Amino acid sequence: MKIRHTQLVYLAIFSLALLTAAAQTAGIDEALLAKANAGDATAEVLVGQSFAADKGVVPDLKQAAAWYRKAAEQGDAGAQGALGVLPKK
């Protein structure tokens, strides 16, 4: 079975995306990240704080906002407040 050039390109892009995502969260506790990925609002806030406050990961305000937003959509008041004061860049 021949693999087409396009399929190899897609595979390479997908692999790179996975590696980038893993590298971005490498400093976050795996159990905490698993809870956040499962939808635990408290864990989502903590992951957001990690990205906002340079706690074990490279600061990334877009990632912080994304995690805060997930928790805020579940009604977490702390996440809603954090979104309100997060610097807009």
C-alpha positions in Angstrom: 0.0 0.0 0.0 1.4 3.3 -1.0 1.2 6.3 1.2 0.6 9.5 -0.7 2.7 12.5 -0.1 -0.3 14.5 1.1 -1.0 11.8 3.8 2.6 12.0 5.0 2.3 15.8 5.2 -0.9 15.6 7.3 0.7 13.0 9.5 3.7 15.2 10.1 1.6 18.2 10.9 -0.6 16.2 13.3 2.5 14.8 15.0 4.1 18.3 15.4 0.8 19.6 16.9 0.8 16.8 19.4 4.4 17.4 20.4 3.8 21.1 20.7 0.8 20.6 22.9 2.7 18.2 25.1 5.6 20.6 25.4 3.3 23.4 26.4 1.9 21.5 29.4 5.1 19.6 30.4 5.5 21.5 33.7 1.9 20.9 34.8 1.1 18.0 37.1 -0.3 15.1 35.0 -3.1 14.4 37.4 -4.2 18.0 37.4 -4.1 18.2 33.6 -6.1 15.0 33.4 -8.8 16.5 35.6 -8.8 19.7 33.6 -9.1 17.8 30.4 -12.0 15.9 31.9 -13.9 19.1 32.6 -13.1 19.7 36.3 -13.6 23.5 36.7 -11.3 23.8 39.6 -8.5 22.0 37.7 -9.2 24.2 34.7 -8.7 27.3 36.8 -5.4 25.9 38.2 -4.1 25.1 34.7 -5.1 28.6 33.6 -3.2 30.1 36.6 -0.2 28.1 35.6 -0.2 29.7 32.1 -1.0 33.2 33.5 1.5 33.2 36.3 4.5 31.3 34.8 4.0 28.4 37.2 6.0 25.5 35.6 5.2 26.4 32.0 6.0 29.2 29.6 3.6 32.1 30.2 0.9 32.1 27.5 -2.1 34.4 28.1 -4.1 32.8 25.3 -3.8 29.4 26.9 -4.6 30.9 30.3 -7.7 32.5 28.9 -8.8 29.3 27.1 -8.6 27.3 30.4 -10.3 30.1 32.4 -13.1 30.3 29.8 -13.7 26.5 30.1 -14.2 26.9 33.9 -16.2 30.2 33.5 -18.6 28.5 31.2 -19.3 26.1 34.0 -20.2 29.0 36.3 -16.9 29.2 38.2 -16.8 32.7 39.6 -13.0 32.7 40.1 -12.5 31.9 36.5 -15.0 34.6 35.4 -13.0 37.1 37.5 -9.7 35.9 36.2 -10.9 36.4 32.6 -12.0 39.9 33.5 -8.5 41.0 34.8 -6.4 39.0 32.4 -4.3 41.4 30.3 -5.5 41.6 26.7 -2.6 41.3 24.3 
